[in-house]
């Protein structure tokens, strides 16, 4: 078992039941991990979690599913406690969870604002906190953010605004956890070709997003998984950084 590969590692994935998180779960299962905790938010995702769990188990991986509302700090703590008690201390923690809202300032109410920051910012913060407490030395942490952090656009103020703090959380956590060899990164995909994206967009907006990337089209989850896999293995020397992977949709 290498220091910076997946063989024998215990992994926890927030939002690991479907879309990007589900693909990471299945990909890692085929690469020798020993244990996987698949987090899902609500009953609506339970069947997806169970399906992904069954596929991962076929690869000989010990798997648990954990339902938790990560905006509630005790439930975030429980996610890592259940991982450790059932699978052992985790080596890799990946947070793919998020919520998108496309609305103007004028249309956005206080409840929507609070919900967006709870899901995209608060939950991300305490996921990082608990990962830092729980991970073995030389562990890896990666959070999925959004390429809108580098965009000059309206209508996504609460989504991009709530993801923006995660960049600094990532920097701060990498400084604090670095003495233990733990690397901390964030990945900002472009608009991804998943149901998460289409629920907010009109046909005209979808066409625009497809045309906006230099390489053409929406971001595929299959193009993001290899990057995350690199960052939590041989790419461990990258830390405190947000990596944009979007086919030239935005850049800095």
C-alpha atoms as a printed R data frame, in Angstrom:
    type eleno elety resid chain resno       x      y       z
1   ATOM     1    CA   UNK     A     1   0.000  0.000   0.000
2   ATOM     2    CA   UNK     A     2   1.544  3.283  -1.121
3   ATOM     3    CA   UNK     A     3   1.488  6.475   0.871
4   ATOM     4    CA   UNK     A     4  -0.301  8.374  -1.887
5   ATOM     5    CA   UNK     A     5  -2.430  5.850  -3.754
6   ATOM     6    CA   UNK     A     6  -5.918  4.439  -3.205
7   ATOM     7    CA   UNK     A     7  -4.966  0.887  -2.289
8   ATOM     8    CA   UNK     A     8  -6.342 -0.023   1.128
9   ATOM     9    CA   UNK     A     9  -7.684  3.452   1.882
10  ATOM    10    CA   UNK     A    10 -10.896  4.372   3.666
11  ATOM    11    CA   UNK     A    11 -12.898  7.059   1.866
12  ATOM    12    CA   UNK     A    12 -15.879  9.188   2.858
13  ATOM    13    CA   UNK     A    13 -17.841 10.976   0.130
14  ATOM    14    CA   UNK     A    14 -20.480 13.566   0.931
15  ATOM    15    CA   UNK     A    15 -23.127 13.353  -1.771
16  ATOM    16    CA   UNK     A    16 -21.624 10.036  -2.822
17  ATOM    17    CA   UNK     A    17 -24.854  8.412  -4.001
18  ATOM    18    CA   UNK     A    18 -25.359  9.890  -7.474
19  ATOM    19    CA   UNK     A    19 -24.074 12.212 -10.198
20  ATOM    20    CA   UNK     A    20 -20.421 13.192  -9.601
21  ATOM    21    CA   UNK     A    21 -20.282 11.668  -6.145
22  ATOM    22    CA   UNK     A    22 -21.732  8.393  -7.375
23  ATOM    23    CA   UNK     A    23 -19.184  8.153 -10.168
24  ATOM    24    CA   UNK     A    24 -16.338  8.843  -7.732
25  ATOM    25    CA   UNK     A    25 -17.692  6.068  -5.503
26  ATOM    26    CA   UNK     A    26 -17.739  3.560  -8.351
27  ATOM    27    CA   UNK     A    27 -14.396  4.662  -9.778
28  ATOM    28    CA   UNK     A    28 -12.580  4.424  -6.446
29  ATOM    29    CA   UNK     A    29 -14.155  1.040  -5.730
30  ATOM    30    CA   UNK     A    30 -12.353 -0.373  -8.758
31  ATOM    31    CA   UNK     A    31  -8.997  0.949  -7.561
32  ATOM    32    CA   UNK     A    32  -8.443 -1.000  -4.391
33  ATOM    33    CA   UNK     A    33  -9.965  1.070  -1.616
34  ATOM    34    CA   UNK     A    34 -10.766 -0.877   1.544
35  ATOM    35    CA   UNK     A    35 -13.803  1.027   2.763
36  ATOM    36    CA   UNK     A    36 -16.276  3.633   1.578
37  ATOM    37    CA   UNK     A    37 -18.848  5.743   3.413
38  ATOM    38    CA   UNK     A    38 -21.514  7.015   1.025
39  ATOM    39    CA   UNK     A    39 -23.310 10.025   2.436
40  ATOM    40    CA   UNK     A    40 -26.734 11.051   1.153
41  ATOM    41    CA   UNK     A    41 -28.944 13.878   2.311
42  ATOM    42    CA   UNK     A    42 -32.549 12.696   2.352
43  ATOM    43    CA   UNK     A    43 -34.944  9.870   1.598
44  ATOM    44    CA   UNK     A    44 -35.147 11.137  -1.981
45  ATOM    45    CA   UNK     A    45 -31.571  9.916  -2.524
46  ATOM    46    CA   UNK     A    46 -31.810  6.707  -0.484
47  ATOM    47    CA   UNK     A    47 -32.432  4.421  -3.454
48  ATOM    48    CA   UNK     A    48 -29.495  5.975  -5.319
49  ATOM    49    CA   UNK     A    49 -27.273  5.399  -2.287
50  ATOM    50    CA   UNK     A    50 -28.360  1.773  -2.013
51  ATOM    51    CA   UNK     A    51 -27.790  1.187  -5.721
52  ATOM    52    CA   UNK     A    52 -24.319  2.701  -5.592
53  ATOM    53    CA   UNK     A    53 -23.566  0.736  -2.442
54  ATOM    54    CA   UNK     A    54 -24.486 -2.538  -4.180
55  ATOM    55    CA   UNK     A    55 -22.231 -1.714  -7.142
56  ATOM    56    CA   UNK     A    56 -19.309 -0.833  -4.874
57  ATOM    57    CA   UNK     A    57 -19.728 -3.996  -2.808
58  ATOM    58    CA   UNK     A    58 -19.299 -6.059  -5.971
59  ATOM    59    CA   UNK     A    59 -15.718 -4.782  -6.088
60  ATOM    60    CA   UNK     A    60 -15.074 -6.265  -2.652
61  ATOM    61    CA   UNK     A    61 -15.189 -2.971  -0.797
62  ATOM    62    CA   UNK     A    62 -16.734 -2.642   2.649
63  ATOM    63    CA   UNK     A    63 -19.422  0.036   2.335
64  ATOM    64    CA   UNK     A    64 -21.790  1.919   4.587
65  ATOM    65    CA   UNK     A    65 -24.408  4.511   3.715
66  ATOM    66    CA   UNK     A    66 -25.047  7.416   6.044
67  ATOM    67    CA   UNK     A    67 -28.065  9.701   5.777
68  ATOM    68    CA   UNK     A    68 -27.296 13.108   7.239
69  ATOM    69    CA   UNK     A    69 -28.201 16.762   6.890
70  ATOM    70    CA   UNK     A    70 -24.709 18.239   6.893
71  ATOM    71    CA   UNK     A    71 -26.059 21.707   7.652
72  ATOM    72    CA   UNK     A    72 -26.663 20.318  11.153
73  ATOM    73    CA   UNK     A    73 -23.258 20.109  12.815
74  ATOM    74    CA   UNK     A    74 -24.061 17.068  15.015
75  ATOM    75    CA   UNK     A    75 -25.037 15.140  11.884
76  ATOM    76    CA   UNK     A    76 -21.774 16.105  10.192
77  ATOM    77    CA   UNK     A    77 -19.938 14.843  13.276
78  ATOM    78    CA   UNK     A    78 -21.974 11.613  13.117
79  ATOM    79    CA   UNK     A    79 -20.966 11.035   9.484
80  ATOM    80    CA   UNK     A    80 -17.325 10.816  10.478
81  ATOM    81    CA   UNK     A    81 -18.042  8.896  13.675
82  ATOM    82    CA   UNK     A    82 -19.978  6.238  11.775
83  ATOM    83    CA   UNK     A    83 -17.228  6.046   9.169
84  ATOM    84    CA   UNK     A    84 -14.556  5.502  11.820
85  ATOM    85    CA   UNK     A    85 -16.564  2.992  13.867
86  ATOM    86    CA   UNK     A    86 -17.573  0.867  10.879
87  ATOM    87    CA   UNK     A    87 -14.622  1.213   8.503
88  ATOM    88    CA   UNK     A    88 -11.731  2.677  10.489
89  ATOM    89    CA   UNK     A    89 -10.319  6.185  10.440
90  ATOM    90    CA   UNK     A    90 -10.726  7.694   6.971
91  ATOM    91    CA   UNK     A    91  -7.803  8.562   4.723
92  ATOM    92    CA   UNK     A    92  -9.700 10.576   2.113
93  ATOM    93    CA   UNK     A    93 -12.700 12.886   2.487
94  ATOM    94    CA   UNK     A    94 -14.468 14.331  -0.565
95  ATOM    95    CA   UNK     A    95 -17.408 16.727  -0.407
96  ATOM    96    CA   UNK     A    96 -19.484 16.911  -3.590
97  ATOM    97    CA   UNK     A    97 -22.647 18.196  -1.884
98  ATOM    98    CA   UNK     A    98 -24.192 21.497  -2.901
99  ATOM    99    CA   UNK     A    99 -27.329 23.364  -3.855
100 ATOM   100    CA   UNK     A   100 -27.807 25.756  -6.773
101 ATOM   101    CA   UNK     A   101 -30.177 28.698  -7.052
102 ATOM   102    CA   UNK     A   102 -30.522 30.981 -10.056
103 ATOM   103    CA   UNK     A   103 -32.363 34.128  -9.016
104 ATOM   104    CA   UNK     A   104 -31.902 37.864  -9.133
105 ATOM   105    CA   UNK     A   105 -31.208 39.887  -6.006
106 ATOM   106    CA   UNK     A   106 -34.717 41.330  -6.235
107 ATOM   107    CA   UNK     A   107 -36.358 37.890  -6.220
108 ATOM   108    CA   UNK     A   108 -34.220 36.243  -3.528
109 ATOM   109    CA   UNK     A   109 -35.686 36.088  -0.031
110 ATOM   110    CA   UNK     A   110 -34.021 35.642   3.332
111 ATOM   111    CA   UNK     A   111 -34.986 31.992   3.672
112 ATOM   112    CA   UNK     A   112 -33.372 31.154   0.316
113 ATOM   113    CA   UNK     A   113 -30.246 33.078   1.278
114 ATOM   114    CA   UNK     A   114 -29.940 31.234   4.598
115 ATOM   115    CA   UNK     A   115 -30.515 27.851   2.968
116 ATOM   116    CA   UNK     A   116 -27.912 28.428   0.260
117 ATOM   117    CA   UNK     A   117 -25.256 29.468   2.757
118 ATOM   118    CA   UNK     A   118 -26.125 26.605   5.078
119 ATOM   119    CA   UNK     A   119 -25.710 23.994   2.332
120 ATOM   120    CA   UNK     A   120 -22.811 25.456   0.358
121 ATOM   121    CA   UNK     A   121 -20.786 27.225   3.040
122 ATOM   122    CA   UNK     A   122 -21.629 26.087   6.572
123 ATOM   123    CA   UNK     A   123 -21.800 22.393   5.702
124 ATOM   124    CA   UNK     A   124 -18.537 22.658   3.760
125 ATOM   125    CA   UNK     A   125 -16.845 24.320   6.739
126 ATOM   126    CA   UNK     A   126 -17.829 21.682   9.247
127 ATOM   127    CA   UNK     A   127 -17.107 18.864   6.800
128 ATOM   128    CA   UNK     A   128 -13.560 20.246   6.610
129 ATOM   129    CA   UNK     A   129 -13.410 20.576  10.392
130 ATOM   130    CA   UNK     A   130 -14.493 17.007  11.032
131 ATOM   131    CA   UNK     A   131 -12.277 15.647   8.265
132 ATOM   132    CA   UNK     A   132  -9.303 17.412   9.842
133 ATOM   133    CA   UNK     A   133 -10.110 15.838  13.198
134 ATOM   134    CA   UNK     A   134 -10.780 12.354  11.838
135 ATOM   135    CA   UNK     A   135  -8.371 11.724   8.966
136 ATOM   136    CA   UNK     A   136  -5.237  9.670   9.337
137 ATOM   137    CA   UNK     A   137  -1.947 11.485   8.852
138 ATOM   138    CA   UNK     A   138  -1.125 12.061   5.160
139 ATOM   139    CA   UNK     A   139  -4.839 12.170   4.384
140 ATOM   140    CA   UNK     A   140  -6.491 14.108   1.559
141 ATOM   141    CA   UNK     A   141  -9.524 16.395   1.513
142 ATOM   142    CA   UNK     A   142 -11.251 17.773  -1.584
143 ATOM   143    CA   UNK     A   143 -14.346 19.971  -1.870
144 ATOM   144    CA   UNK     A   144 -16.316 20.555  -5.062
145 ATOM   145    CA   UNK     A   145 -17.068 24.251  -5.618
146 ATOM   146    CA   UNK     A   146 -17.982 25.955  -8.929
147 ATOM   147    CA   UNK     A   147 -16.313 27.709 -11.836
148 ATOM   148    CA   UNK     A   148 -18.768 30.554 -11.293
149 ATOM   149    CA   UNK     A   149 -16.260 31.750  -8.688
150 ATOM   150    CA   UNK     A   150 -14.341 33.169 -11.649
151 ATOM   151    CA   UNK     A   151 -17.378 34.390 -13.599
152 ATOM   152    CA   UNK     A   152 -18.654 37.929 -14.101
153 ATOM   153    CA   UNK     A   153 -22.361 37.280 -14.080
154 ATOM   154    CA   UNK     A   154 -25.590 37.952 -12.238
155 ATOM   155    CA   UNK     A   155 -28.353 35.624 -11.041
156 ATOM   156    CA   UNK     A   156 -26.053 33.235  -9.121
157 ATOM   157    CA   UNK     A   157 -25.266 35.571  -6.223
158 ATOM   158    CA   UNK     A   158 -26.274 33.133  -3.488
159 ATOM   159    CA   UNK     A   159 -24.826 30.025  -5.168
160 ATOM   160    CA   UNK     A   160 -21.422 31.376  -6.156
161 ATOM   161    CA   UNK     A   161 -21.421 33.673  -3.131
162 ATOM   162    CA   UNK     A   162 -21.959 30.748  -0.772
163 ATOM   163    CA   UNK     A   163 -19.294 28.665  -2.485
164 ATOM   164    CA   UNK     A   164 -16.760 31.526  -2.438
165 ATOM   165    CA   UNK     A   165 -15.852 31.162   1.265
166 ATOM   166    CA   UNK     A   166 -14.837 27.554   0.624
167 ATOM   167    CA   UNK     A   167 -11.772 28.823  -1.227
168 ATOM   168    CA   UNK     A   168 -10.519 30.444   1.961
169 ATOM   169    CA   UNK     A   169 -11.657 27.529   4.103
170 ATOM   170    CA   UNK     A   170  -9.481 25.379   1.845
171 ATOM   171    CA   UNK     A   171  -6.457 27.642   2.265
172 ATOM   172    CA   UNK     A   172  -6.876 27.885   6.033
173 ATOM   173    CA   UNK     A   173  -7.434 24.154   6.486
174 ATOM   174    CA   UNK     A   174  -4.390 23.331   4.357
175 ATOM   175    CA   UNK     A   175  -2.263 25.520   6.655
176 ATOM   176    CA   UNK     A   176  -3.691 24.046   9.837
177 ATOM   177    CA   UNK     A   177  -3.645 20.401   8.741
178 ATOM   178    CA   UNK     A   178  -0.397 20.532   6.763
179 ATOM   179    CA   UNK     A   179   1.830 19.563   9.682
180 ATOM   180    CA   UNK     A   180   0.146 16.155   9.584
181 ATOM   181    CA   UNK     A   181   0.767 15.752   5.853
182 ATOM   182    CA   UNK     A   182  -2.884 16.363   4.990
183 ATOM   183    CA   UNK     A   183  -3.498 18.155   1.689
184 ATOM   184    CA   UNK     A   184  -6.680 20.166   1.144
185 ATOM   185    CA   UNK     A   185  -7.991 21.228  -2.262
186 ATOM   186    CA   UNK     A   186 -11.110 22.472  -4.018
187 ATOM   187    CA   UNK     A   187 -12.235 21.729  -7.568
188 ATOM   188    CA   UNK     A   188 -14.409 24.124  -9.573
189 ATOM   189    CA   UNK     A   189 -16.157 22.324 -12.445
190 ATOM   190    CA   UNK     A   190 -18.000 24.174 -15.172
191 ATOM   191    CA   UNK     A   191 -21.746 23.630 -15.591
192 ATOM   192    CA   UNK     A   192 -22.046 19.854 -15.376
193 ATOM   193    CA   UNK     A   193 -24.243 17.703 -17.556
194 ATOM   194    CA   UNK     A   194 -26.310 16.345 -14.640
195 ATOM   195    CA   UNK     A   195 -29.869 16.884 -13.345
196 ATOM   196    CA   UNK     A   196 -28.345 19.230 -10.748
197 ATOM   197    CA   UNK     A   197 -27.700 21.709 -13.584
198 ATOM   198    CA   UNK     A   198 -30.802 21.462 -15.763
199 ATOM   199    CA   UNK     A   199 -33.337 22.190 -13.031
200 ATOM   200    CA   UNK     A   200 -32.307 25.849 -12.922
201 ATOM   201    CA   UNK     A   201 -31.751 26.614 -16.592
202 ATOM   202    CA   UNK     A   202 -33.902 27.521 -19.586
203 ATOM   203    CA   UNK     A   203 -33.198 26.013 -23.021
204 ATOM   204    CA   UNK     A   204 -31.589 29.294 -24.071
205 ATOM   205    CA   UNK     A   205 -29.357 29.336 -20.999
206 ATOM   206    CA   UNK     A   206 -28.306 25.717 -21.577
207 ATOM   207    CA   UNK     A   207 -27.349 26.609 -25.144
208 ATOM   208    CA   UNK     A   208 -25.300 29.552 -23.873
209 ATOM   209    CA   UNK     A   209 -23.462 27.473 -21.262
210 ATOM   210    CA   UNK     A   210 -22.644 24.863 -23.896
211 ATOM   211    CA   UNK     A   211 -21.217 27.511 -26.219
212 ATOM   212    CA   UNK     A   212 -19.285 29.401 -23.527
213 ATOM   213    CA   UNK     A   213 -16.498 26.861 -23.006
214 ATOM   214    CA   UNK     A   214 -13.467 27.068 -25.261
215 ATOM   215    CA   UNK     A   215 -13.495 23.308 -25.812
216 ATOM   216    CA   UNK     A   216 -17.249 23.211 -26.399
217 ATOM   217    CA   UNK     A   217 -20.091 21.707 -24.422
218 ATOM   218    CA   UNK     A   218 -20.882 21.171 -20.766
219 ATOM   219    CA   UNK     A   219 -18.512 19.663 -18.219
220 ATOM   220    CA   UNK     A   220 -18.856 15.880 -17.987
221 ATOM   221    CA   UNK     A   221 -18.570 14.208 -14.607
222 ATOM   222    CA   UNK     A   222 -16.241 11.718 -16.302
223 ATOM   223    CA   UNK     A   223 -13.786 14.583 -16.850
224 ATOM   224    CA   UNK     A   224 -13.824 15.674 -13.199
225 ATOM   225    CA   UNK     A   225 -13.324 12.291 -11.534
226 ATOM   226    CA   UNK     A   226  -9.729 11.825 -12.815
227 ATOM   227    CA   UNK     A   227  -8.770 15.266 -11.488
228 ATOM   228    CA   UNK     A   228 -10.182 14.566  -8.030
229 ATOM   229    CA   UNK     A   229  -8.524 11.148  -8.075
230 ATOM   230    CA   UNK     A   230  -5.190 12.805  -8.863
231 ATOM   231    CA   UNK     A   231  -5.564 15.397  -6.096
232 ATOM   232    CA   UNK     A   232  -6.242 12.726  -3.460
233 ATOM   233    CA   UNK     A   233  -3.386 10.482  -4.609
234 ATOM   234    CA   UNK     A   234  -0.187 11.418  -6.461
235 ATOM   235    CA   UNK     A   235  -1.219 15.060  -6.697
236 ATOM   236    CA   UNK     A   236  -1.085 15.443  -2.910
237 ATOM   237    CA   UNK     A   237   1.620 18.134  -3.200
238 ATOM   238    CA   UNK     A   238  -1.090 20.487  -4.506
239 ATOM   239    CA   UNK     A   239  -2.679 21.971  -1.395
240 ATOM   240    CA   UNK     A   240  -4.609 25.095  -0.462
241 ATOM   241    CA   UNK     A   241  -5.614 25.554  -4.092
242 ATOM   242    CA   UNK     A   242  -8.835 25.780  -6.075
243 ATOM   243    CA   UNK     A   243  -8.454 24.039  -9.432
244 ATOM   244    CA   UNK     A   244 -10.799 25.091 -12.242
245 ATOM   245    CA   UNK     A   245 -11.771 22.290 -14.633
246 ATOM   246    CA   UNK     A   246 -14.288 23.566 -17.124
247 ATOM   247    CA   UNK     A   247 -13.030 23.335 -20.712
248 ATOM   248    CA   UNK     A   248 -12.284 27.051 -20.754
249 ATOM   249    CA   UNK     A   249 -15.646 28.226 -19.422
250 ATOM   250    CA   UNK     A   250 -14.011 30.632 -16.961
251 ATOM   251    CA   UNK     A   251 -10.423 31.272 -15.930
252 ATOM   252    CA   UNK     A   252  -8.312 33.502 -13.708
